[in-house]
Amino acid sequence: MMRAPASLRTALAAMKRRGRLAAAAGALAAVVIADLASPPPIGRANAVSAIVTDRNGYWLHAFATKEGRWRFSADLDDVDPQFVEELIAVEDKRFWSHWGVDPLALVRAAVSAVRYGEVTSGASTITMQTARLLEPRPRTVFAKVVEMMRALQLERRLSKREILELYLTLAPYGGNLEGVRAASLIYFGREPGRLTPAERALLIALPQAPEARRPNRHAEAAKAARSAVLARLVAAGAVDAKIASEARAAPVTGARKEFPRIAYHAARAMSAAAASGESVVSSTIDIARQITAERLVAAHAGSFTDGATAAVIVVDNASMEVVASVGSSGLGAKGGWIDLTGAVRSPGSLLKPFIYALAFEDGVLGPDTVIDDMPRGFGGYRPENFDRSFRGEVRVREALQHSLNVPAVATLEKVGVQRFSAALKAAGAAIIQPKSAKEKASLALALGGAGVTMRDVAALYAGLANRGTIRPLRFTRSVAATNEGQQLFSTETADRINAILRGGPALAGRAPAALSSSAPAIAYKTGTSYGYRDAWAAGHANGLTIVVWTGRADGAPRPGETGRKAAAPLLFALMDALTDGAAKAAPEEETPAETFTHVRLDRPVVETAPSILFPVPGSEVFPGAFGGDGVVFAASGGAGGYSWYVDGARVTDEAGDGRPAWRPAAPGFYDIEVVDQKGRSASAKVRVAAVD
């Protein structure tokens, strides 16, 4: 047979080589395309438990992942290096040299399986185990092949150090624990930066059979597995035999440790608001002050017998950092899971200082201006004082210190409701109108006729401490401090309001700050909402602003529980505990250059007969809608000293708060009558509906 010319043979050989190169290139391209089209799900390791720390790095609270697992990112710089060395010695001694798959281990495993008829030696590298943790699958030959492919992908994308950190983040340690950090914290009560030989061996043994070896459930199995790991470490020369012997004798930790649960509400809110991928949130909270505040709140609310709770927020005036935030008196309290520092509630009289401040700015009033506290109406609105009495002519400072309602409403009318509401909004304090309100704001705003949050109240009162400059609160250290803010009123006005608030009546059983060398001089104000649903106290002293709220989370009334009685004692207790105890000199109030002007913004109305505010005449009442408190009557006008009658029968005042509660005995129509102390009366007919 004739041979092809040499030139033809050369050409054919070249074509074959090019074909092989093309095939290899095609295969490589296919691998690259497959790798890019189906990358390993490395992002799963980003779903870690959130940790919220205090201002100095102490743990406040940690939160499990959405799947309910405790998983914390591992950083090799924070893991005991001896543990890492021993882990590699046991699990994957050629980890630093292979490309994700260890051929020698595969050959060894195959020979062992053929020799003994079963698998006696594993071939999974740490990289392959990491791939399996990222994508759990049933243990099959196909799954093993996929793990190898994924291991090669991981090695192409990550450094050896990053692969180790990924493994130490995802490795299972029993129950809902994943990662060496969670295991060390739960089982040993500390970070994995420094571990004993016994602890290192146990943490190496657990991931291979996490449920069967859980030390809190199967201590003997855990101990046996630990001993086996120690034996392998001795054989590998990684641990001295004497040290291993001592480690075998060490007891196996049983009960799981608990993570700190401090500042639950604030920590939950901060972790939820954290940027994606931010696993550690550094808060502004001071753990020592937070623990003290939680203890005092729980003790104070413990005296309530009607299911009420309490909440507190403490602000550092200089930085506007929240150093303590207590959302309720405890998670076991009624409504205890609700963060009441962010709930919208009626502030009662807490906004009165700011009404007078704007009036001072306008030159309408001054601290010693005389103003009328007499019965009067504002259109259809007829406010009364809390004790239903009037004091005639009073000075503005007395009107504010004793929280008189008519002067405050008259002042708000002069300042302008919309202007006042807009000024607070510009300062960052949202005023929430009731859904039933027909207008954006009304004169009732002076007495709590709109909603605010404790946080906004804290910002406003810290603004008083900062001489009229309102700045937003800071909850996290990542938010930069700012000296900018809204100058709501002048420093002179702030000084005058603060001086008035410091001179308010002392609490029962407590000496005035002016007579004490250790009590802080607190500029404070209390507030009580309509129906006794909210009791407040807010004030500042010695560099701190504290706001206290007490009430029921469901908004039910608490007859007789005023801000002065139910909230102010806690405010003073917190100030005593959280400040240094020394009374710091208060800013001197500048003596106003004014005469004692008698201001009458409108002439008082002539006293008329009372009118029934509730129940509304002609309305329908549903029994049971008011719980055990019954239907609480309300009236305005007249001479006060009301007496109530239903179908001619006197309704008694059971709670002693001046508001009789009526409990209808049966459905039907009823005649209700109110009579003031001068004998003038008003009546209304209401229907009590039947309930199926």
Backbone hydrogen bonds, N-H to C=O, Kabsch-Sander energy under -0.5 kcal/mol:
donor,donor_aa,acceptor,acceptor_aa,energy
9,R,5,P,-2.4
10,T,6,A,-2.4
11,A,7,S,-1.9
12,L,8,L,-2.7
13,A,9,R,-2.4
14,A,10,T,-2.2
15,M,11,A,-2.1
16,K,12,L,-2.3
17,R,13,A,-2.5
18,R,14,A,-2.6
19,G,15,M,-2.4
20,R,16,K,-3.0
21,L,17,R,-2.7
22,A,18,R,-2.7
23,A,19,G,-2.8
24,A,20,R,-2.8
25,A,21,L,-3.0
26,G,22,A,-2.9
27,A,23,A,-2.9
28,L,24,A,-2.9
29,A,25,A,-2.8
30,A,26,G,-2.5
31,V,27,A,-2.3
32,V,28,L,-2.7
33,I,29,A,-3.0
34,A,30,A,-2.7
35,D,31,V,-2.6
36,L,32,V,-2.6
37,A,33,I,-2.8
38,S,34,A,-2.1
42,I,40,P,-2.6
44,R,41,P,-1.6
45,A,42,I,-1.8
46,N,43,G,-1.9
47,A,44,R,-1.3
48,V,46,N,-1.9
49,S,71,R,-4.0
50,A,63,F,-1.1
51,I,279,S,-3.0
52,V,61,H,-3.0
53,T,51,I,-0.5
53,T,281,V,-2.8
54,D,58,Y,-2.9
55,R,285,I,-2.9
57,G,54,D,-1.8
60,L,52,V,-2.8
61,H,52,V,-1.7
62,A,260,P,-0.6
63,F,50,A,-2.4
65,T,69,R,-2.7
68,G,65,T,-2.3
70,W,176,N,-3.3
71,R,69,R,-0.8
72,F,178,E,-0.7
78,D,75,D,-2.4
79,V,76,L,-1.1
80,D,192,P,-2.9
83,F,80,D,-0.6
84,V,80,D,-1.6
85,E,81,P,-2.2
86,E,82,Q,-2.3
87,L,83,F,-2.5
88,I,84,V,-2.2
89,A,85,E,-2.1
90,V,86,E,-1.8
91,E,87,L,-3.0
92,D,88,I,-1.7
95,F,92,D,-2.0
97,S,94,R,-1.5
98,H,94,R,-2.1
99,W,101,V,-0.7
106,L,102,D,-2.0
107,V,103,P,-2.5
108,R,104,L,-2.5
109,A,105,A,-2.4
110,A,106,L,-2.4
111,V,107,V,-2.7
112,S,108,R,-2.2
113,A,109,A,-2.1
114,V,110,A,-2.2
115,R,111,V,-2.5
116,Y,112,S,-2.4
117,G,113,A,-1.4
120,T,118,E,-0.6
129,Q,125,T,-2.7
130,T,126,I,-2.1
131,A,127,T,-2.1
132,R,128,M,-2.2
133,L,129,Q,-2.1
134,L,130,T,-1.9
135,E,131,A,-1.8
140,T,138,P,-1.2
144,K,140,T,-2.0
145,V,141,V,-2.0
146,V,142,F,-2.3
147,E,143,A,-2.4
148,M,144,K,-2.0
149,M,145,V,-2.3
150,R,146,V,-2.9
151,A,147,E,-2.5
152,L,148,M,-2.2
153,Q,149,M,-2.0
154,L,150,R,-2.7
155,E,151,A,-2.5
156,R,152,L,-1.6
157,R,153,Q,-1.4
158,L,154,L,-3.0
163,I,159,S,-2.1
164,L,160,K,-2.3
165,E,161,R,-2.1
166,L,162,E,-2.1
167,Y,163,I,-2.5
168,L,164,L,-2.8
169,T,165,E,-0.8
170,L,166,L,-1.6
171,A,167,Y,-2.4
173,Y,177,L,-2.3
177,L,174,G,-1.6
178,E,70,W,-2.6
179,G,171,A,-3.7
180,V,168,L,-2.4
181,R,168,L,-0.5
183,A,179,G,-2.0
184,S,180,V,-2.5
185,L,181,R,-2.3
186,I,182,A,-2.5
187,Y,183,A,-2.9
188,F,184,S,-1.9
189,G,184,S,-0.8
189,G,185,L,-0.6
190,R,184,S,-1.2
194,R,191,E,-0.7
200,R,196,T,-2.7
201,A,197,P,-2.2
202,L,198,A,-2.0
203,L,199,E,-2.2
204,I,200,R,-1.5
205,A,201,A,-1.9
206,L,202,L,-2.1
208,Q,205,A,-1.0
209,A,205,A,-0.5
209,A,206,L,-1.5
213,R,209,A,-1.6
214,R,211,E,-0.9
217,R,214,R,-1.5
218,H,214,R,-4.0
222,A,218,H,-2.3
223,K,219,A,-2.4
224,A,220,E,-2.4
225,A,221,A,-2.4
226,R,222,A,-2.3
227,S,223,K,-2.3
228,A,224,A,-2.0
229,V,225,A,-2.0
230,L,226,R,-2.4
231,A,227,S,-2.2
232,R,228,A,-1.9
233,L,229,V,-2.2
234,V,230,L,-2.2
235,A,231,A,-2.3
236,A,232,R,-1.9
237,G,234,V,-1.1
238,A,233,L,-2.5
239,V,233,L,-1.1
244,A,240,D,-2.4
245,S,241,A,-2.2
246,E,242,K,-2.0
247,A,243,I,-2.2
248,R,244,A,-2.2
249,A,245,S,-1.1
250,A,246,E,-0.6
250,A,247,A,-0.8
257,K,186,I,-3.2
262,I,60,L,-3.1
267,A,263,A,-2.8
268,R,264,Y,-2.7
269,A,265,H,-2.1
270,M,266,A,-2.4
271,S,267,A,-2.6
272,A,268,R,-2.1
273,A,269,A,-1.6
274,A,270,M,-0.7
278,E,275,A,-2.3
279,S,277,G,-1.0
281,V,51,I,-3.2
282,S,280,V,-0.6
283,S,53,T,-2.4
283,S,281,V,-0.8
284,T,475,F,-2.3
286,D,323,V,-2.1
287,I,285,I,-0.6
290,Q,286,D,-2.8
291,I,287,I,-2.5
292,T,288,A,-1.9
293,A,289,R,-2.7
294,E,290,Q,-2.7
295,R,291,I,-2.2
296,L,292,T,-2.4
297,V,293,A,-2.6
298,A,294,E,-2.4
299,A,295,R,-2.2
300,H,296,L,-2.4
301,A,297,V,-2.9
302,G,298,A,-1.4
303,S,300,H,-1.4
304,F,301,A,-1.6
309,T,551,G,-3.3
311,A,549,W,-2.6
312,V,326,V,-2.2
313,I,547,V,-1.8
314,V,324,A,-3.0
315,V,545,T,-2.9
316,D,321,E,-2.9
317,N,315,V,-0.7
317,N,543,G,-2.4
320,M,316,D,-2.6
321,E,316,D,-0.6
322,V,474,R,-2.9
323,V,314,V,-1.7
323,V,321,E,-0.8
324,A,314,V,-1.3
326,V,312,V,-3.1
327,G,325,S,-0.6
333,A,330,G,-1.6
336,G,333,A,-2.5
338,I,335,G,-1.8
340,L,327,G,-1.9
340,L,338,I,-1.2
342,G,339,D,-1.4
343,A,340,L,-0.5
345,R,343,A,-0.7
345,R,452,V,-3.0
350,L,347,P,-1.8
352,K,349,S,-1.6
354,F,351,L,-0.9
355,I,351,L,-1.3
356,Y,352,K,-2.2
357,A,353,P,-1.8
358,L,354,F,-1.8
359,A,355,I,-1.7
360,F,356,Y,-2.6
361,E,357,A,-2.2
362,D,358,L,-1.8
363,G,359,A,-0.6
363,G,360,F,-1.0
364,V,359,A,-1.8
365,L,359,A,-1.0
369,T,366,G,-1.6
370,V,597,T,-3.3
371,I,394,V,-3.7
372,D,599,V,-0.8
373,D,392,G,-3.4
378,F,381,Y,-3.3
380,G,378,F,-0.5
381,Y,378,F,-1.7
382,R,380,G,-0.5
388,R,385,N,-1.8
392,G,373,D,-2.3
394,V,371,I,-2.7
396,V,369,T,-2.0
397,R,367,P,-2.6
399,A,395,R,-2.4
400,L,396,V,-2.4
401,Q,397,R,-2.6
402,H,398,E,-2.4
403,S,400,L,-1.0
404,L,399,A,-2.7
408,A,404,L,-0.9
409,V,405,N,-2.6
410,A,406,V,-2.6
411,T,407,P,-2.3
412,L,408,A,-2.4
413,E,409,V,-2.3
414,K,410,A,-1.6
415,V,411,T,-2.7
416,G,412,L,-3.1
420,F,416,G,-2.6
421,S,417,V,-2.8
422,A,418,Q,-2.5
423,A,419,R,-2.4
424,L,420,F,-2.1
425,K,421,S,-2.1
426,A,422,A,-2.5
427,A,423,A,-1.4
428,G,425,K,-1.5
429,A,424,L,-2.7
430,A,428,G,-0.7
432,I,430,A,-0.6
432,I,451,G,-2.9
433,Q,431,I,-0.6
437,A,434,P,-1.7
445,L,442,S,-2.1
446,A,443,L,-1.8
447,L,444,A,-1.5
448,G,445,L,-1.2
449,G,444,A,-2.4
451,G,432,I,-3.9
452,V,345,R,-2.6
455,R,341,T,-1.5
457,V,453,T,-2.1
458,A,454,M,-2.5
459,A,455,R,-2.1
460,L,456,D,-2.1
461,Y,457,V,-2.6
462,A,458,A,-2.3
463,G,459,A,-1.4
464,L,460,L,-1.4
465,A,461,Y,-1.8
466,N,462,A,-1.9
467,R,464,L,-1.5
468,G,463,G,-2.4
469,T,463,G,-0.6
469,T,466,N,-0.9
470,I,468,G,-0.6
470,I,486,Q,-3.2
471,R,469,T,-0.5
474,R,320,M,-2.7
477,R,282,S,-3.1
478,S,282,S,-0.5
479,V,476,T,-1.0
480,A,478,S,-0.6
486,Q,470,I,-2.7
487,Q,485,G,-0.6
488,L,468,G,-2.3
488,L,486,Q,-1.4
489,F,468,G,-0.8
494,A,490,S,-2.3
495,D,491,T,-2.5
496,R,492,E,-2.0
497,I,493,T,-2.6
498,N,494,A,-2.7
499,A,495,D,-2.2
500,I,496,R,-1.9
501,L,497,I,-2.5
502,R,498,N,-2.2
503,G,499,A,-1.1
504,G,501,L,-1.1
510,R,507,L,-2.2
515,L,512,P,-1.7
516,S,513,A,-1.5
522,I,520,P,-1.1
523,A,540,H,-2.2
524,Y,501,L,-1.0
524,Y,522,I,-0.9
525,K,538,A,-2.4
527,G,536,W,-1.5
529,S,534,D,-2.3
532,Y,529,S,-1.8
533,R,530,Y,-0.7
535,A,550,T,-2.3
536,W,527,G,-3.3
537,A,548,V,-1.8
538,A,525,K,-2.6
539,G,546,I,-2.2
540,H,523,A,-1.6
541,A,544,L,-2.3
544,L,541,A,-2.3
545,T,315,V,-2.4
546,I,539,G,-2.9
547,V,313,I,-2.2
548,V,537,A,-3.2
549,W,311,A,-2.5
550,T,535,A,-2.5
551,G,309,T,-2.0
552,R,533,R,-0.5
555,G,552,R,-1.9
558,R,531,G,-0.6
558,R,532,Y,-1.2
561,E,558,R,-2.4
562,T,560,G,-1.2
566,A,562,T,-3.4
567,A,563,G,-1.6
568,A,563,G,-2.7
570,L,567,A,-0.6
571,L,567,A,-1.8
572,F,568,A,-2.4
573,A,569,P,-2.1
574,L,570,L,-2.5
575,M,571,L,-2.3
576,D,572,F,-2.4
577,A,573,A,-2.0
578,L,574,L,-2.9
579,T,575,M,-1.5
583,A,517,S,-0.9
584,K,582,A,-0.7
594,E,592,P,-1.8
597,T,595,T,-2.0
599,V,370,V,-4.0
599,V,597,T,-0.8
600,R,598,H,-0.6
611,S,636,S,-2.6
613,L,611,S,-0.5
613,L,634,A,-2.3
614,F,634,A,-2.1
618,G,685,K,-2.5
619,S,616,V,-2.1
621,V,687,R,-3.3
625,A,622,F,-1.9
627,G,624,G,-1.2
629,D,626,F,-1.4
630,G,627,G,-0.8
631,V,662,W,-3.0
632,V,630,G,-0.7
633,F,631,V,-0.6
633,F,660,P,-1.9
634,A,614,F,-2.2
636,S,611,S,-2.2
640,G,637,G,-0.8
643,S,675,V,-2.0
645,Y,673,E,-2.5
646,V,649,A,-2.6
647,D,671,D,-3.2
649,A,646,V,-2.0
651,V,644,W,-2.4
652,T,650,R,-0.6
654,E,652,T,-1.0
661,A,652,T,-0.7
662,W,631,V,-2.7
668,G,688,V,-2.3
670,Y,686,V,-2.8
672,I,670,Y,-0.6
672,I,684,A,-3.4
673,E,645,Y,-2.6
674,V,682,A,-2.6
675,V,643,S,-2.5
676,D,680,R,-3.0
677,Q,640,G,-2.6
679,G,676,D,-1.9
682,A,674,V,-1.8
684,A,672,I,-2.5
686,V,670,Y,-2.2
687,R,619,S,-2.2
688,V,668,G,-3.4
689,A,621,V,-2.8
689,A,687,R,-0.7
